[in-house]
Amino acid sequence: MTLQIDIVCENTVGRPISACGEHGFACLVKTSTGSWLFDTGSGATLLANLAVLEHDAHQIDGVILSHGHSDHCGGLLPLLKTVGPRPVYAHSQIFSERFWQGQHEQRDISLPHKRSDLESAGARFNLLDTLTELAPGLHFSGLIPRLFPLETGDPHLVRRSADRSGWVADEFPDDAALAIETPKGLVILLGCAHAGLVNTVEHFRNELGKPRIHAIIGGTHLGPASDEQFDATLNYLTKLDFDRLGVSHCTGQIRSAQLHASFPSKVFFANVGTTVLVE
């Protein structure tokens, strides 16, 4: 099976094309059994970048959402208004209200469109909380168990408390990832990896019979991670048998550079215009 992954939305553009960068992530996944959009970016660049990269949006068979943040779900409504009804796969908590909280400001970063508006535009939601094979060899993670205590999440990401009187850490039960079986091993796609890169990879390995990992691609959320968590992640990757690591989005420039320095023959920058082929 030939697998092609094209980065459509990301913070930066990696080659001299007329695409645009934005804070967000989306990639197009093409296999012999279909074409899926994994995340949709913030909404400002998705359709234009698809056109620049010579992809017909109408050929997208379905959309897979990694979690309910605006920079991963913002392009869903514009896409549906353009191409019409499509299945959308996500965790059941994708519509949860969530915020970014800093010292002097607070921003709502929830999925930016009402479920009713998305459904009116053609979203056929399939809400999946457990590992599910969406197509042959294409696995949606469902809930990712938090087994590694150092992967504690970003303290700036919060939600309202149950009684709505205060704020608590957002535990991201909806954070999901995608794994694709290939002859060279598993390819794992991350949206932001709020559950943790190690937790995510180990979840797929445990559920799918300890397969070899060929590539990990996407946002690792190591940008805001503590030095302790980052060092533990480096140690894990050093012991993991993998071929490629495509860093993107919330990995951040400094952590991306550190990862490249640690694995110079394996790490690449997965920005807009990047294509990954696995044959």
FILUM-83613 format. One line per 5 residues: number of its first residue (from 0); their letters; for each residue x, y, z of N, C-alpha, C. Coordinates in steps of 0.05 Angstrom, whole numbers, padded with zeros to 5 digits, m for minus. Example, Ala and Ser with C-alpha at 12.3 -4.5 7.8 and 13.67 -1.06 7.14 Angstrom:
2
0 = AS = 00264/m00114/00156/00246/m00090/00156/00264/m00066/00156; 00257/m00045/00142/00273/m00021/00143/00258/00001/00157;
END
This chain:
279
0 = MTLQI = 00017/m00024/00000/00000/00000/00000/00017/00025/00000; 00013/00043/m00019/00027/00068/m00020/00012/00089/m00002; 00027/00101/00015/00016/00122/00032/00028/00149/00025; 00012/00169/00021/00021/00196/00016/00009/00215/00037; 00026/00231/00050/00017/00250/00069/00027/00278/00060;
5 = DIVCE = 00009/00297/00057/00016/00324/00049/00008/00343/00072; 00027/00359/00081/00021/00379/00101/00008/00403/00087; m00017/00409/00095/m00033/00430/00082/m00034/00455/00099; m00036/00453/00125/m00037/00476/00143/m00016/00472/00165; 00000/00493/00169/00020/00492/00190/00029/00521/00195;
10 = NTVGR = 00045/00525/00216/00054/00552/00223/00072/00564/00201; 00086/00548/00186/00105/00558/00167/00102/00544/00140; 00113/00556/00119/00113/00544/00092/00142/00536/00086; 00146/00512/00077/00173/00501/00075/00187/00504/00049; 00173/00513/00028/00186/00516/00002/00173/00540/m00013;
15 = PISAC = 00186/00550/m00034/00176/00574/m00047/00151/00569/m00064; 00128/00568/m00051/00103/00565/m00065/00084/00586/m00054; 00062/00590/m00067/00044/00612/m00059/00024/00604/m00038; 00031/00584/m00022/00015/00576/00001/00020/00595/00024; 00004/00594/00045/00007/00611/00068/00008/00594/00094;
20 = GEHGF = 00023/00604/00113/00024/00592/00139/00003/00604/00158; m00005/00589/00178/m00023/00599/00199/m00018/00583/00224; m00027/00593/00247/m00025/00577/00271/m00045/00555/00270; m00036/00531/00265/m00055/00508/00263/m00042/00485/00249; m00058/00464/00244/m00047/00440/00231/m00069/00426/00215;
25 = ACLVK = m00061/00416/00192/m00078/00398/00176/m00060/00383/00157; m00066/00358/00152/m00052/00343/00131/m00071/00325/00117; m00065/00320/00091/m00081/00303/00074/m00068/00275/00074; m00084/00255/00079/m00074/00227/00080/m00087/00212/00057; m00070/00202/00038/m00080/00187/00016/m00069/00158/00017;
30 = TSTGS = m00087/00139/00016/m00079/00111/00014/m00094/00098/m00010; m00090/00073/m00014/m00104/00059/m00036/m00133/00057/m00031; m00142/00061/m00006/m00170/00058/00000/m00185/00084/00003; m00172/00107/00001/m00186/00132/00003/m00168/00156/00011; m00181/00178/00015/m00167/00203/00021/m00181/00216/00045;
35 = WLFDT = m00165/00223/00065/m00175/00234/00090/m00160/00260/00097; m00175/00279/00108/m00162/00303/00119/m00160/00300/00149; m00135/00301/00159/m00131/00299/00188/m00127/00327/00198; m00147/00337/00213/m00148/00365/00222/m00153/00384/00199; m00160/00409/00206/m00168/00428/00185/m00156/00455/00188;
40 = GSGAT = m00136/00458/00206/m00124/00484/00211/m00143/00504/00224; m00135/00529/00224/m00151/00550/00236/m00174/00560/00219; m00172/00555/00193/m00194/00562/00174/m00186/00582/00153; m00164/00596/00157/m00156/00617/00138/m00142/00607/00113; m00129/00584/00115/m00112/00575/00093/m00119/00549/00080;
45 = LLANL = m00137/00533/00092/m00142/00506/00083/m00148/00504/00054; m00169/00517/00045/m00179/00514/00017/m00158/00525/m00003; m00147/00548/00003/m00127/00559/m00015/m00102/00542/m00017; m00093/00532/00006/m00069/00515/00005/m00074/00488/m00009; m00098/00477/m00005/m00104/00453/m00020/m00102/00458/m00050;
50 = AVLEH = m00112/00481/m00059/m00111/00487/m00087/m00082/00492/m00097; m00066/00506/m00081/m00038/00510/m00088/m00023/00484/m00090; m00029/00465/m00073/m00016/00439/m00073/m00029/00419/m00092; m00048/00430/m00108/m00061/00415/m00130/m00076/00390/m00120; m00091/00394/m00097/m00109/00374/m00087/m00137/00384/m00091;
55 = DAHQI = m00154/00366/m00101/m00182/00372/m00104/m00197/00367/m00078; m00207/00387/m00065/m00220/00384/m00039/m00244/00365/m00041; m00257/00364/m00065/m00280/00347/m00069/m00273/00317/m00068; m00247/00311/m00070/m00239/00283/m00069/m00233/00273/m00041; m00237/00290/m00021/m00233/00282/00007/m00257/00265/00016;
60 = DGVIL = m00251/00240/00025/m00272/00222/00032/m00283/00227/00060; m00266/00237/00078/m00275/00242/00105/m00255/00259/00120; m00263/00270/00143/m00247/00287/00160/m00243/00274/00187; m00218/00275/00197/m00212/00264/00223/m00201/00287/00240; m00213/00292/00264/m00204/00314/00281/m00189/00303/00305;
65 = SHGHS = m00167/00315/00311/m00150/00306/00333/m00160/00315/00360; m00172/00339/00362/m00182/00350/00387/m00197/00376/00381; m00212/00385/00401/m00230/00408/00396/m00218/00435/00401; m00195/00441/00389/m00184/00468/00389/m00188/00482/00363; m00191/00508/00364/m00198/00523/00340/m00177/00521/00318;
70 = DHCGG = m00151/00518/00326/m00130/00517/00306/m00128/00489/00292; m00145/00471/00300/m00147/00445/00287/m00174/00439/00274; m00194/00455/00283/m00221/00450/00274/m00233/00474/00258; m00219/00496/00257/m00230/00521/00246/m00237/00519/00216; m00223/00501/00202/m00228/00499/00173/m00250/00480/00166;
75 = LLPLL = m00262/00467/00186/m00283/00447/00179/m00307/00459/00166; m00318/00481/00176/m00342/00493/00165/m00337/00503/00136; m00315/00518/00131/m00310/00526/00103/m00307/00503/00084; m00295/00481/00094/m00292/00457/00077/m00319/00446/00070; m00336/00442/00090/m00362/00430/00085/m00379/00447/00067;
80 = KTVGP = m00377/00473/00070/m00393/00491/00053/m00384/00490/00024; m00359/00481/00020/m00348/00478/m00007/m00353/00451/m00020; m00350/00430/m00004/m00351/00403/m00015/m00377/00388/m00009; m00392/00397/00011/m00417/00384/00018/m00412/00362/00039; m00433/00346/00044/m00432/00327/00066/m00408/00308/00066;
85 = RPVYA = m00397/00304/00090/m00374/00286/00093/m00376/00274/00122; m00367/00249/00125/m00364/00238/00152/m00341/00252/00167; m00345/00257/00192/m00325/00270/00209/m00321/00252/00234; m00296/00244/00238/m00290/00226/00260/m00275/00241/00282; m00284/00238/00307/m00272/00252/00330/m00281/00238/00355;
90 = HSQIF = m00268/00246/00377/m00276/00236/00404/m00302/00251/00412; m00317/00239/00430/m00343/00250/00437/m00341/00277/00453; m00317/00283/00464/m00314/00308/00479/m00303/00331/00461; m00304/00328/00435/m00293/00347/00416/m00306/00375/00419; m00331/00376/00429/m00346/00401/00431/m00342/00415/00458;
95 = SERFW = m00325/00405/00475/m00321/00416/00502/m00311/00445/00500; m00319/00461/00519/m00309/00489/00521/m00281/00489/00533; m00263/00504/00521/m00235/00505/00532/m00222/00532/00526; m00202/00538/00543/m00190/00564/00542/m00160/00563/00545; m00147/00584/00534/m00118/00589/00540/m00118/00612/00560;
100 = QGQHE = m00103/00608/00582/m00102/00627/00604/m00073/00635/00609; m00067/00661/00606/m00041/00672/00612/m00043/00690/00636; m00021/00705/00641/m00020/00722/00664/m00039/00746/00661; m00042/00756/00637/m00058/00780/00633/m00082/00776/00614; m00086/00753/00604/m00108/00749/00585/m00118/00721/00586;
105 = QRDIS = m00142/00718/00574/m00155/00692/00573/m00170/00691/00546; m00166/00669/00531/m00178/00667/00505/m00193/00640/00502; m00217/00642/00491/m00233/00618/00484/m00220/00606/00459; m00211/00581/00462/m00199/00567/00439/m00214/00542/00432; m00240/00541/00439/m00256/00518/00433/m00261/00515/00403;
110 = LPHKR = m00272/00493/00395/m00281/00490/00367/m00298/00513/00360; m00292/00528/00339/m00305/00555/00335/m00333/00555/00323; m00344/00531/00317/m00370/00530/00304/m00389/00512/00320; m00414/00519/00321/m00434/00503/00335/m00438/00476/00320; m00443/00456/00336/m00447/00429/00323/m00470/00431/00303;
115 = SDLES = m00492/00445/00311/m00515/00447/00293/m00508/00460/00266; m00490/00480/00267/m00482/00493/00242/m00466/00474/00225; m00448/00459/00237/m00432/00440/00223/m00449/00418/00210; m00468/00408/00226/m00486/00388/00215/m00504/00398/00193; m00512/00423/00195/m00528/00435/00174/m00512/00437/00148;
120 = AGARF = m00485/00441/00151/m00467/00443/00128/m00459/00416/00117; m00467/00394/00131/m00461/00368/00120/m00443/00350/00137; m00436/00359/00161/m00419/00342/00178/m00435/00318/00188; m00426/00294/00183/m00438/00270/00194/m00419/00259/00215; m00424/00267/00240/m00405/00261/00262/m00406/00232/00270;
125 = NLLDT = m00382/00220/00271/m00378/00193/00283/m00361/00197/00307; m00373/00196/00331/m00358/00202/00356/m00348/00176/00368; m00322/00174/00370/m00309/00148/00376/m00291/00152/00401; m00296/00137/00422/m00280/00140/00446/m00259/00118/00449; m00260/00098/00432/m00241/00076/00434/m00227/00072/00407;
130 = LTELA = m00205/00057/00407/m00190/00052/00383/m00209/00040/00362; m00209/00052/00338/m00227/00044/00317/m00213/00044/00290; m00216/00022/00275/m00205/00021/00248/m00224/00034/00229; m00217/00058/00218/m00235/00073/00201/m00236/00061/00173; m00214/00050/00164/m00211/00037/00138/m00188/00017/00142;
135 = PGLHF = m00185/m00001/00123/m00163/m00021/00126/m00136/m00008/00132; m00125/m00014/00156/m00099/m00004/00164/m00099/00024/00174; m00122/00037/00177/m00124/00065/00186/m00138/00066/00213; m00123/00072/00234/m00134/00069/00261/m00136/00097/00275; m00160/00102/00285/m00165/00126/00302/m00161/00117/00331;
140 = SGLIP = m00146/00133/00346/m00136/00124/00373/m00158/00121/00393; m00179/00138/00392/m00197/00140/00415/m00182/00152/00439; m00193/00148/00462/m00180/00158/00487/m00152/00146/00490; m00132/00163/00495/m00105/00154/00499/m00099/00153/00529; m00093/00130/00540/m00087/00128/00569/m00062/00144/00576;
145 = RLFPL = m00063/00157/00599/m00040/00173/00609/m00024/00155/00628; m00003/00142/00617/00013/00123/00632/00039/00135/00641; 00049/00156/00628/00075/00167/00634/00072/00193/00650; 00079/00193/00676/00072/00216/00693/00085/00242/00685; 00107/00242/00670/00120/00267/00663/00104/00282/00641;
150 = ETGDP = 00087/00269/00627/00071/00282/00606/00046/00294/00619; 00050/00317/00632/00029/00330/00649/00012/00350/00634; 00019/00357/00610/00003/00376/00595/00012/00405/00599; 00000/00423/00584/00006/00451/00584/m00010/00466/00606; 00003/00478/00625/m00012/00491/00647/m00029/00515/00638;
155 = HLVRR = m00024/00526/00614/m00039/00548/00604/m00067/00540/00593; m00070/00514/00589/m00095/00504/00577/m00114/00495/00598; m00137/00508/00600/m00155/00503/00622/m00184/00501/00613; m00201/00492/00630/m00230/00491/00626/m00244/00500/00652; m00269/00506/00650/m00284/00514/00674/m00288/00490/00692;
160 = SADRS = m00288/00495/00718/m00294/00474/00737/m00323/00464/00735; m00329/00442/00746/m00355/00430/00743/m00377/00449/00753; m00372/00464/00774/m00392/00483/00783/m00389/00511/00771; m00370/00513/00752/m00365/00537/00736/m00357/00561/00753; m00346/00555/00777/m00337/00577/00794/m00308/00583/00792;
165 = GWVAD = m00293/00567/00778/m00264/00571/00775/m00253/00556/00751; m00227/00551/00752/m00213/00539/00729/m00197/00515/00738; m00197/00495/00721/m00181/00471/00726/m00165/00464/00701; m00145/00448/00704/m00129/00440/00680/m00146/00424/00661; m00143/00429/00635/m00156/00414/00615/m00142/00388/00611;
170 = EFPDD = m00155/00366/00616/m00143/00339/00614/m00145/00327/00586; m00159/00340/00568/m00161/00331/00540/m00168/00302/00536; m00191/00294/00546/m00199/00266/00539/m00203/00262/00509; m00208/00284/00495/m00213/00282/00466/m00188/00281/00449; m00164/00285/00462/m00140/00285/00446/m00136/00258/00433;
175 = AALAI = m00134/00258/00406/m00133/00233/00391/m00111/00235/00370; m00104/00212/00359/m00083/00211/00338/m00091/00190/00318; m00076/00188/00297/m00082/00169/00275/m00057/00152/00271; m00062/00126/00266/m00040/00108/00260/m00047/00093/00234; m00027/00092/00216/m00031/00079/00190/m00010/00057/00187;
180 = ETPKG = m00020/00033/00181/m00002/00010/00176/00010/00012/00149; 00036/00008/00147/00051/00007/00122/00071/m00016/00123; 00081/m00024/00100/00101/m00046/00099/00126/m00039/00115; 00132/m00013/00119/00156/m00005/00134/00151/m00001/00163; 00126/m00004/00172/00119/00000/00200/00097/00020/00202;
185 = LVILL = 00090/00026/00227/00068/00044/00233/00076/00073/00228; 00058/00088/00215/00061/00117/00213/00040/00130/00232; 00049/00146/00251/00032/00158/00271/00030/00188/00265; 00005/00198/00263/00000/00226/00258/m00011/00239/00284; 00002/00260/00292/m00005/00275/00317/m00018/00302/00309;
190 = GCAHA = m00039/00310/00323/m00049/00337/00319/m00033/00356/00337; m00036/00352/00363/m00020/00368/00382/m00007/00350/00403; m00016/00324/00405/m00005/00306/00425/m00008/00317/00453; m00032/00328/00460/m00036/00337/00487/m00035/00314/00507; m00041/00290/00498/m00038/00266/00515/m00009/00258/00519;
195 = GLVNT = 00009/00270/00504/00037/00264/00505/00046/00246/00482; 00069/00252/00471/00080/00236/00449/00085/00208/00458; 00097/00204/00481/00103/00177/00491/00077/00161/00496; 00058/00174/00510/00032/00161/00515/00019/00152/00489; 00020/00170/00469/00006/00164/00443/00019/00141/00429;
200 = VEHFR = 00045/00142/00426/00059/00120/00412/00055/00094/00426; 00058/00094/00453/00055/00069/00468/00026/00058/00467; 00007/00076/00465/m00021/00067/00462/m00025/00051/00437; m00015/00061/00414/m00017/00047/00389/m00001/00021/00390; 00023/00022/00401/00039/m00002/00402/00025/m00024/00419;
205 = NELGK = 00014/m00016/00442/00001/m00035/00459/m00024/m00047/00446; m00039/m00030/00432/m00065/m00039/00420/m00061/m00054/00394; m00039/m00049/00380/m00036/m00061/00353/m00015/m00082/00352; m00007/m00093/00375/00012/m00116/00375/00041/m00109/00373; 00049/m00086/00384/00077/m00077/00386/00090/m00075/00358;
210 = PRIHA = 00077/m00061/00339/00089/m00059/00312/00114/m00040/00313; 00130/m00043/00293/00153/m00025/00290/00142/00003/00282; 00155/00024/00290/00146/00051/00283/00164/00062/00260; 00151/00067/00238/00166/00079/00215/00169/00109/00218; 00147/00123/00224/00148/00152/00225/00127/00163/00245;
215 = IIGGT = 00135/00186/00257/00117/00201/00274/00117/00229/00263; 00093/00240/00257/00091/00265/00242/00069/00283/00255; 00076/00308/00260/00056/00327/00269/00064/00343/00293; 00045/00355/00306/00050/00371/00330/00055/00354/00354; 00078/00359/00368/00085/00343/00391/00079/00357/00418;
220 = HLGPA = 00072/00382/00417/00068/00399/00440/00092/00399/00460; 00115/00395/00448/00139/00397/00465/00149/00426/00468; 00138/00444/00452/00145/00472/00455/00143/00483/00483; 00119/00479/00496/00116/00489/00524/00124/00468/00545; 00135/00445/00537/00141/00424/00557/00165/00432/00574;
225 = SDEQF = 00165/00422/00598/00188/00426/00616/00213/00413/00606; 00236/00421/00615/00261/00408/00608/00261/00379/00616; 00249/00373/00639/00247/00346/00648/00231/00328/00629; 00208/00338/00621/00192/00323/00602/00206/00320/00575; 00219/00341/00566/00232/00340/00540/00255/00320/00541;
230 = DATLN = 00271/00321/00562/00293/00302/00565/00283/00273/00566; 00261/00268/00580/00249/00241/00581/00239/00232/00554; 00228/00251/00538/00219/00245/00511/00243/00237/00493; 00265/00253/00495/00289/00246/00480/00299/00219/00488; 00299/00212/00513/00308/00186/00522/00291/00164/00510;
235 = YLTKL = 00265/00168/00510/00246/00149/00498/00252/00145/00469; 00255/00167/00454/00260/00165/00425/00286/00152/00419; 00306/00156/00436/00332/00143/00432/00330/00113/00433; 00312/00103/00450/00308/00074/00453/00288/00063/00433; 00272/00080/00420/00251/00071/00402/00263/00065/00374;
240 = DFDRL = 00255/00043/00363/00264/00037/00335/00245/00051/00316; 00254/00074/00306/00238/00089/00287/00256/00101/00265; 00244/00109/00242/00260/00119/00220/00258/00149/00216; 00234/00161/00221/00231/00189/00214/00213/00202/00235; 00219/00228/00241/00203/00244/00259/00199/00271/00245;
245 = GVSHC = 00174/00277/00237/00168/00302/00224/00155/00321/00244; 00171/00341/00253/00162/00359/00274/00146/00382/00262; 00126/00391/00276/00107/00410/00265/00094/00427/00287; 00082/00450/00279/00063/00465/00295/00073/00470/00324; 00061/00457/00344/00066/00463/00372/00092/00451/00382;
250 = TGQIR = 00108/00438/00365/00134/00429/00374/00151/00454/00380; 00147/00476/00366/00162/00500/00372/00190/00500/00358; 00200/00523/00352/00225/00524/00337/00249/00514/00353; 00250/00521/00379/00273/00513/00395/00273/00483/00399; 00251/00472/00407/00250/00443/00411/00254/00428/00384;
255 = SAQLH = 00244/00439/00362/00248/00426/00336/00278/00425/00330; 00292/00447/00335/00321/00448/00330/00335/00428/00348; 00327/00426/00373/00339/00407/00392/00335/00378/00383; 00311/00372/00373/00305/00345/00363/00322/00339/00339; 00325/00359/00321/00341/00355/00297/00370/00350/00305;
260 = ASFPS = 00380/00365/00324/00408/00361/00333/00412/00333/00345; 00391/00323/00358/00394/00296/00371/00391/00274/00351; 00374/00278/00330/00369/00257/00310/00372/00269/00282; 00396/00278/00274/00398/00293/00249/00390/00277/00224; 00393/00251/00224/00386/00236/00200/00356/00227/00200;
265 = KVFFA = 00342/00233/00221/00314/00224/00223/00294/00247/00224; 00301/00270/00236/00282/00291/00240/00280/00309/00215; 00256/00316/00208/00252/00336/00187/00229/00355/00196; 00227/00377/00182/00208/00398/00190/00183/00394/00172; 00161/00387/00184/00136/00381/00170/00119/00406/00168;
270 = NVGTT = 00127/00424/00149/00112/00449/00146/00097/00447/00119; 00081/00468/00114/00064/00469/00090/00081/00463/00065; 00071/00444/00049/00085/00437/00024/00102/00411/00027; 00105/00401/00051/00120/00377/00056/00103/00353/00047; 00115/00334/00032/00102/00309/00024/00119/00286/00035;
275 = VLVE = 00105/00267/00047/00117/00242/00056/00105/00219/00041; 00122/00204/00028/00113/00180/00013/00124/00155/00027; 00107/00135/00031/00115/00109/00042/00105/00088/00023; 00123/00073/00011/00116/00053/m00008/00125/00025/00001;
END
